[in-house]
Each structure stands twice: as C-alpha cells, then as structure tokens.
Amino acid sequence: MSSVKPLPFDEATVRAIAEKYPTPFYLYDEKGIRETCRTLNKAFAWSEGFKNYFAVKATPNPHILEIVKSEGLGGDCSSKAELILSETVGLTGEDIMFTSNNTPVEEYRAAKDLGAVLNLDDISHIEYVDEHLGLPDLVSFRFNPGPARTGNVIIGNPSEAKYGFTEEQLFEGYRMLQQRGVKRFALHTMVASNELDGSFFVETARMLFDLAIRIHKELGIRIEFVNLGGGIGIPYRPEEGPVDLMALGRNIEKLYQEMIVPADLHPLRVVLENGRMVTGPHGYLVTECIHHKHIYRDYVGVDASMANLMRPGMYGAYHHISVLGKENAPHDRVVDVVGSLCENNDKFAIERSLPEIERGDLLVIHDSGAHGHAMGFQYNGKLRSAELLLKENGEVELIRRAETYEDYFATVDFAPFAVPQ
Ligand SMILES: *Cc1c(COP(=O)(O)O)cnc(C)c1O
C-alpha cells in the first residue's frame, strides 16, 4: 500500500528547525489551522450567530487560541486552567462555553466571573450553583440521550457515560430554572468523538431540534441555541477522508428549515464545540531515530515517547508516520516504533510498514495537533517537549519551551537532602 500523507514542510526546513530546537518537538501549521476554521465557518454561515467553541483541552496553548479566536471561534472550557488560558487571549463572556462535569464550586465561580455560558452537567447542579453563586441569566444543560443513541469507541455508549441529564431531567430542569428566574436557555449534547460519518451529526441536530420543539410546547421556553458538541473526526489513516463540512452544514440547514422554521422557533442559533478537527491535522510530533533493535521483532527507537503523545498507547490509535526524505522510498520494513518508557505500550506504531530507517532520520508523527501534547505526562521522569508554531510567513516561533529537570522537580521538597549539582 502506498501511503503518503502530505506535509506542509520539507526535510530541509525541519532539519533547520531541529538545529535550533532539539527533538522531540511539536510543530503546528498556522495556515492549515486558519483554513480549517474558515471552512467550518463557511459551512455554517447560513446559521446566524454560528460559532465553533474550540475545545481548549485539545491544544491548550494561548498562541493557538489566539489564532482560532482571530478566525471567530470561541472557547469551550472544562476547567479553571482552560478558563485562565481563554481569558489570557481575550476570550471572555459568552464567547466561552463552560462544559464541565463533577465541577468544583471554584471552577463554576471562575466561569461565572468571566461571564461564560454555564453548561450544567447534572440536575443537582442547578441548586448547587444557585446556592453557592446564584444562577446567571443564561443557563445551558448537557443532554445524555442514553440508550437512544450509540456512541463510538473513544467516547463509549451514552448510556454508560457519566455526562449529562436524562430526557426527563431535562424537562424538570428547565422548569426549575423558570421557577428560579432564569431568563435564557440553551441545550447541549456531545455524543461522538472522532466520528468521520457526517450523518451522525445530522442525527444529533435532529435530536436537539426535536427537543427544542418539545421544550417549547411543554414549557413555553424558547431555547436560544443548541450546541451539537464536538467530535467531528479527522482522517488519521491515509485511506480515510475528512468529513465533508459543506455537505454537513447544508444537511443541518435542511433539517432546520424542515423542523425549526415551521415550529416558529427561528432564529435558533446552532453552535459546535470541536477541538480535534480544528488543530488535529495541523500539528506534528517530530522525533529522531536514536536506536534500532532486532530481537523477535524489529524496533525503531525514537527520542519521543508516550509521555509526548499517548493516544497510540492509550487507545491503540493510528497515527501516520513519515520518515523525512524517504516519503517515497519503498516501505519494505515492518517495525514497531517505540519510545523509552518502561511500558510496553510505549509504541507509536506496531508492525508498521516503513522505509529503512537509520539513526538520525527524522520521523514526523502526523495528526498530533489535538489531544497530543495536551495529554502528555511525566511518568518515568520523561519531560514534555517544546511546541513550535510554523507561521504563515514561514517563521518558526517557540510557543512553549521544553520542560527542564528543574520543572520536573519544582514541587519536590529537596531541603533535607544533598542535591547533586
Ligand atoms: C473533548 C470535548 C470536546 C471536543 O472534542 P473533539 O473530539 O476535540 O472535537 C467538545 N465538547 C466536550 C464536552 C468535550 O468533552
């Protein structure tokens, strides 16, 4: 199988970058991120007030947030740190959707102080927020359809998911909000993750439109916006194709015309909160081959590890690998590409056909821009890598330095011990 995935840079460019910033590092492609934001906005331009709230957890770096903000995206936050990052780039107020779960009161407070849309995860949180902070004017609920929908591998089945309200609780919850003087109402769900079948999201729109209509009929409440969640997938494998965003936008518009307009609920804003599809395809983990090993299988050892990118180890996720300068060489070796953790699942690829790889070759692990660096950890004392931004003008900017041992040990009390210098 010839399996070439295009790259927005060549070997010479990356070698020059690696001279200044040692591998491993993440490299994000600003141009690609901007183009994806524009396509998404275009696909939903029919919906007045459309916004994709970028899921900050996917790529929590203010330089990336600034780019997506400048393309008109909002921020979807689930924690205080993500709120702080958003505020840093001027994302505040209703440009933030606070979709959290099992939320501590301090995090609700931080979100409310910023004026973010509070998207409550449970009916008991109505009273919790009201008691501690008072309810804001606008409140959103997260719906969990339970057995009515099937999810997919990453997110699991809704009926087994800890998130959201049941349908019955949703109606009761809006009634409670009315009684407590809330004036504005929104409805949210998130039932897919990395889903490449666009029709899945059309079904989600149908489900939320139908609920908005029934909520209006039964309670006299007009839902101000429905949030279809994130979860639009990306083609990790070269033989996969992306979701056709323009077709997705048109199909949801058609449903809107069929359901919302006749119910006299126009205008109802439609919003999304995708992270992965915005930055995922435009981030690359660059790593160098440092060893070979030939035992019962053949191994290529690289200087990155699962601590930099845990998706393959955690979910068995496929990430395409290009060997720079050998993209078109015969892929006639079958190898496991491994990191250095004392964990046998520290593998970026298992029995993958790749060209012959030598020490010093640079490997690019594709589609790492979302849920990549962000999921990094420090097990085994492995330090998290730098993040670099390849700007539209071709310059490279360091947007997060690599961690040092000082960072790693910063929280340890070394006082009683003689610290080696
Ligand atoms: C993670 C998450 C998202 C973003 O998911 P992607 O797969 O990155 O699009 C959006 N909303 C919620 C509630 C999430 O937990």
The ligand as a Gaussian input file, in Angstrom:
#p B3LYP/6-31G(d) Opt

LIG

0 1
 C      -13.485000      16.923000      24.357000
 C      -14.742000      17.631000      24.180000
 C      -14.967000      18.376000      23.029000
 C      -14.031000      18.383000      21.866000
 O      -13.937000      17.126000      21.282000
 P      -13.128000      16.972000      19.904000
 O      -13.123000      15.493000      19.698000
 O      -11.772000      17.513000      20.180000
 O      -13.859000      17.729000      18.893000
 C      -16.127000      19.122000      22.960000
 N      -17.018000      19.112000      23.960000
 C      -16.835000      18.395000      25.082000
 C      -17.864000      18.435000      26.137000
 C      -15.704000      17.627000      25.232000
 O      -15.533000      16.908000      26.338000

